[in-house]
Amino acid sequence: MKKRFLSFIAFALFAGLLFSQEQQWIFTPQTVANPKDATHNGWISDPNDILDRNAEAFIDSICWVLKKGVDVEMAVVVIWSFDEERYDAFDFCQELFNYWGIGSAGNKGVLVFLSVATSDIRIHTGAGLEGLLPDAVCYQIISDNKRHLSEGKEFLNKAYEYKQQGNDSLTNDMLYQACMGFELGVSMICYDISETLMTDEARQELILGWKPKPIDTSFSWWDWYFILAFIVFTWLGVKMSKAEPKQEELLLETRAKAVNNYSDKVQSTLWLAVLFPLPIVFLYFFLRKHTGEMRLHPANCNSCGKKMTLLPQTSDRDQYLTDIQKKEKELGSRSFDVWQCEDCKQTHVLSYKGKKNSSYLECTKCGGATSGFVSNTIMEKATTYRSGYGIKTYCCAFCGATQTVKYIIPKIEESSSSGSGGRRSSGGSSGGSWGGGRSYGGGAGSKF
């Protein structure tokens, strides 16, 4: 492979680079020449003429093939140095990548960056290439070709030292070796990137958007969803089993209170059905059925100790209800079980919350769950700086007594409008004709 590239490597004169004033060779992302400015349409930025024309022509041909073949934009930047007080190699590449906007549709861009004086080499990828050029692959490409750059840097350092000592006897071989290391290293890195992106699988993904689905052994979000649903389902089951009334609480004297409390806890689990519909709805109806079984728990008479019987829900049973209880049953705010002793005929009425219990308040006069909503009056509207309040009026369907309930209206939240100031513009703002791609920091870098 080395012989293949030697034909593109020619003798290069570095005297102008090595012995000019240092300030002329220190760059920021904004001062690096854009190869796609108003007068150029290339792929390589080499403001210090480190690469010779043959090497640039070869690298340019690779970039052109990538653009035409798979619509990938590859920029190659070779500079003498950058401002190390403000940047490291990663930050410099990240800012330069997005400043130029390297990458065509789908953020398919890649930046090959080389800084001679700081010995930094980095492959920086656009968001659309992080799958085909992951960090590990970029690092491997750099590692495979770093030796050429190291050799070139060694000869350049010697040439610089000789000139600083006033020794002009720089041999052609020394300059040739220095040139060869850099040009071969950069050319090989660009070539390896193109080889990776021009495989059949990569071409299908880049051109057609298709790629073979890998065998994924990791958990998908569906897996985590079902695991979480199972955990919540199990936790609720354990929690409700612990909340279940004990045998002594199911005696007639305390049964209604115990079952009502348990029913409230069952009702409080229903909101979880928004997140886990099937398991929670199943658990909810199971617990509702279990609540009904508690109401049917056998009971004994307190007077004679004989077995009591639950009277069927017929009109004859209503004779044991008070007038208030009959009205509560009619409204649906409460339901009733009537137990009667088989021997002494003593009766015991148990009151449970009805299906419409939440629609009625307990009347302050007669005590029945018969006070229904009548009207709602806003007494003071809420503003952005203070809360308001309103009055709800209820009227008892049994005794006709009215009662009012005051409630607070929360303050109105001010809507915050966010401006666009302070946000730095994305790639392409420098006026070049790159595709407007963007990077989120993918790639790899190293010292040579």
N, C-alpha and C positions, 0 to 999 in steps of 0.2 A: 504494500500500500504506500510505503514511503516513496518508492521510485515513481509511483503514479503522480505524486504531487511535486516531485523535484523539478519536473519539466515546467511547472508554473512559477518556480521560485527563481528570481534573478538577483543579481548583485544590487544592493540598495545602499545609498549614501546616507548615513545618519548624522553627519557632521552638523548640519543645520539644526537637527533636533537636540543633539547632545550638548551643544555648546552655546545655545541661545540663552537669554535670560530666563530664569525659572518661572517668573510670573506669567510668561506667555503660554505656559503649558499646564496651568492649573485651571480646571473647569468646574462650573456648576451645571446642573441640568438645563438651565436656561441659556447658557452660553455655548453648549455643544451644537455644532453646525447640524441643522436638519437636512438630511439628504433628499427630502421631498419638499424643499422650499419652493419659492416662486420660479426659480431658474433651474432647478434640478429635479430629477425623478428617479433617484437611485435608492440603494438599500444600505450603503455603507457610509458611515461618518468617520473619517480618518483625518482630522484637522492638522495633525502633526506629520502627515505623510510617512507613517511607520510602515505601512504596507506598500509594496510596489504595484505597478499597474497590472502585471500578470496575475498576481495573487488577488487583487481586487476584482479583476475580470472573472476569475474562477468563482470566487465567493458570490459575486453578483449573479452569475448564472445559476447558482444553487438557489438563491433567493427568488429569482425569476421563475424557476421551475416550481417551487413551492407555491407561489402565488397563482400561477396558471393552472397547476395540477390539482391542488387541494385547497386553494383559496386561503392560504396561510401567509401572513406577513411576517418576515423575519428581518429585523434591523440588526446591523453589526456596528458596534461603536468601539473604536480603538483610540484611546487618548493617552497622553503621557502621565497625567495625574489629575486628581480632583481635590476639592477643598476638604481635607480630613478633619478640620475643626468643626465643620458643620454636618458632615455626612460620613457614614460608613458605606461600604459597597452596596449593601442591601437597600438602604434608604435612597442612595443616589439612583440606583436602577428603578426603584419603585416610582420615584418622582419623575424621572425621565420617561419611563414607559407611559405613564398616564398623562404627562405633559404633551407628548407627541400624539398619543392615542394609537399606539401600535396595535394592529389586529383588525381584520375585516369582520364580516358578520359573525356573530356568536363569540366575539372576543378571542378570535383565533390569531394570536400574535405571540412572538417570541423575540426576546432581546438577548444578543450575545455581547457581553460587555467585557472589555479588557483595559486595565489601567497599568501601564508599564512600571512607573516609579513606585507604586504601592503594592505591586505584585498581586493584584486582584483580578480574578476571572470569575464571571458569573453568568449563568443562564437564567433569565427571568421570563416566566411564562404568563400568558394571559389566562383569564378565567376559563376560557373555552378549551384550553389545551392541557389543563392540569390532570386530566384523565389519561391522555396519551403520552404526556411528558411529566410524569410525577416527579417529585423531588429526588427520589432514589435513582431514577433513570438519568436525570440531569447531572447528579453528582457522579454517576458512573462514567458518563461521557467526559466530564471534566477530568476525572482521575485517569482515564485511559490516555489522555493527550497532554496532561500537565507536564510530563517530562520534556516535551519539545519546548514549551514555554520557559521552563526552568533553565534549560541549556542556553537558550537565547538570552535570557536575562543575565546569566553569568558572563557571557562574552560582552554584553553591553556595559556591564559594570566595569570590566577591565578596560574597555575602550574609553570610558569616561575618566577612569583614574589616570590613564596614560596622558590624556589630553590636559587634565588638570595639572600634571607634572611638566607640561610643556613638551611632551614627547609626541611628535607628529608621525612617528613611524608605525602607523596602524596598518597591519598587514591586510591584504585583500581577504585572506582566509578568515581572519578574525571577524571582519565585517560580514562576510558571507555567512559564517556560522551564526552570528547574532541575528541576521535577517532571516535565515532559514528556520531557526527555532520558533520565532513568532509567527511567521507566515504559515509554516506547516502546522503549528498548533491551532491557530485560529481556523485555518482551512479544514483541518480534520474535525474540529468541533462542529463547524457548520455542516460538513458532509454527514457526520453521524446523526445530527438532528434531522436532516432530510431523509436519511435512510430509515429512521424510526417513523417518520410521518408519511412515508411513501409506501409502506407495506400494504398488502391487500386489505388487512383488517382496518388499518388506520384510514385508508382511502375510502372505504365503505362508510366509516363513521363520519369522516370530514365532509364527504360529498353527499352521501345519501342520508346521513343522520342515523344510520343503522349500525349496531354493534351487537355481537353475540352476548347473550345474557350469561354472566358468570354464575357459577354455583355459589350462592351466598349462604354461608353458614352463620352469619350474624343474625341477631334478632331484628325483625322489622318492627315498625310501629304497631302493626296489627298484633304481633306476638306480645309486645309489651302491654297493649290494650287488654288482651284476654288474660294475661297474667295479673294485671291490676284488677280487672273485673273479678277474677277468682278470689284474690285477696280480700277485696271489699265484700264480696258475697259471703265468704267464710267468716270475716270479722263481724258482719251484721248478724249472721246466724248464731255465733257464739254470744254476742251481746244480747240478742233477744232471748236466747235460752236462759241467760243469767237473770234477765228481767222478768221472766215468767213467774206469776204468783205461786207461792207455796201452797201446800194442801190446806194449812190452817187459815190461809187468807181467802180460801174459796168457801168458807162457811157463809151462810145466808146473811149474817150481820155485816160482813166485810166484803162480800163477793163483788157487789156492784162497784165499789170504789177501786178494788184491785183490778177488775177487768177494764174499767174506764181508763185507769192509768196505763195499763198495758196497751190498750187500743190507741192511746195518744202516741205512745212510742212507735207503734207500728205505722201510724199515719206519718210520723216524722221521717220515715225511711223512704217515702215515695219520691221525694225530690231527686234522689240518686238515679231514678229511672231515666232522667235526661241524659246522663252519662253512660249508663249501662242498662238499656231498656229491658232486654230479655231476662237476665238473671234477677234484677230487682223487682220487676213486675211479677215474676214467678214467685219470689220470696214474699212479696207483699200479699198476694192472694192466698198463699199458704198460711201466712200468719193470721190473716183475717179469718180464715176457716178455723184455725186453731183457737182464735179468740171466741168464736161461736161455740166451740166445744167446751170452753171453760164455763160458759153460761149454762150449759146442760149438765154440769158436774152434779152427781147425786147429792141430795141433802136430806137431813133428818130433822124431825120436828123438835123444837126446843122444849115443848111442853111434855109430850109423851114419849119422845125418842123414836117414834115410828118413821117409816120412810115417807117422804113428801113427793108429790107428783107435780110436774109442770103442766099447768092447764094449757090446752090448745088456744091458739089466737083466734077466738071466735067472739061474736058479739056478747055471748053469755059471760065471758071472762071480764068484760068491761065493767060489770057491776061492782067489782072489787076496787076499781080505780076511783079516785076523787075527781071532782069536776075540773080542777086544774090539770090533773094528769090526763084526763080525757082530751082537754084542749091541746096539751103538749103532744099527745099522740096524733091528734088531727093535724097539727102544724108540721109534724115530723121532726120536732126538736128533740124529742126523747122517745125511746121505746121501752116497753115494760114486759117483765116476766112475772107471772103470778104462780107461786107455789102453794099447794094445798096439802095438808096432812091427810093421809088415807084413813086415819083412825078418828082423830078428834076434829077434823075439818078446819083446823086453824089455817089461815092464809098469810102469806108473806109476799109483799110486792117489791120487786127490785127494779130500780130505774137506771137505764143506760142512755148514753148519748145517741141521738138519732142521726139520720143521714143529713138533716138540715140544721144540726145543732149550731153550726157556726153562723147561721143567719139570724139567730135570736139571742138576745141578752136576757139575763135573769131580771125579772121585774122587781123594782125596789119596793113595791107595795105588797104584791101578793106572793112574791117569791118564785113564781113559775117561769120556765124558760119560754116565755110567750111575748116578749117585747121585741117587735119587729121594726125595721128601719122605715122612716117616713120621709125625711128630708135631710138635705145637707146644705148648710149656709156658710159661705166664706165671709168671715167677719173682718179679716184683715189680710190683704194680699201680701205674699212674700216678695221681697225685692232682692237686689244683689247685695245689700248691706244689712238686712235684717230678715228674720223669719216671720211668717204670718201664722194665723190660726183660723180654724173653722169649727162649726158646731153641727153635730149630727143629732137628729131628733128621732127618738124611738117611742112607739106607742104599744102598750100591752093589749094583746088580742083577747085577754080574759077579763081584766078589770078596767081597761081603758086608761090607765095611768100613763102619763108621758114622762120621759126622762131624756136628758141631753148629755152628750159626751163631747168634751172638747178635745181637739187634736191639733198638733203643730204641723204647719206647712214649712218645710225646710227652705233656706235661702236659695235664691237662683244663682247657679254657678256662672261666673263670667266666662265666655268663650275666649280662649287665648289664640290669637293669630300669630303664626310664626312666619317671619320674613326669611328671605333668602340670603340676607347679608351674612358674611363670615364664612360661607361655604366655598371651598376652593373648587374651581372648575375642573372638569375631568379632561381626559386626553383629547388632543386635537385642537386645543386653544392656541397653539403656537403658530397657526396659519399653514401648517404643512398639509399634505394630502394623504395622510395615513387614514386607515379605515375607521378610526374613532374607538378602537378597542380599549380594554381596561384590564389591569392586573390587580389581584388581591394578595400578591406576595408569593406566588408559587415559583418553584425553581430551586436552584442550589448554587452555591458559590464556594470558592476556596482560594488559598494563596498558592502561588507557583514559585 
